[in-house]
C-alpha cells in the first residue's frame, strides 16, 4: 500500500489560514460603522390589562382546605 505524501499539507493549511485572515480583515475594514451613535428615547406604554384592575390570588394546592 503506497504511503500518503503529506509534505504539502503544512503549506496548504498555512496559506488557507492566511487567506481567510486577509479576507476577514478586508470584510471588516470595508464595513461602515456609525461615528457618533445617537441616543434613542424609550417611551414606556401602559397596556390595558383587565387583571390589573382586580385583586387576584393564586392558591397552591397545599394551602387549600382538606376535603
Secondary structure, 3 states (H helix, E strand, C coil): CCCCCCCCHHHHHHHHHHHHHHHHHHHHHCCCCCCCCCCCCCCCCCCCCHHHCCCCCCCCCCCCCCC
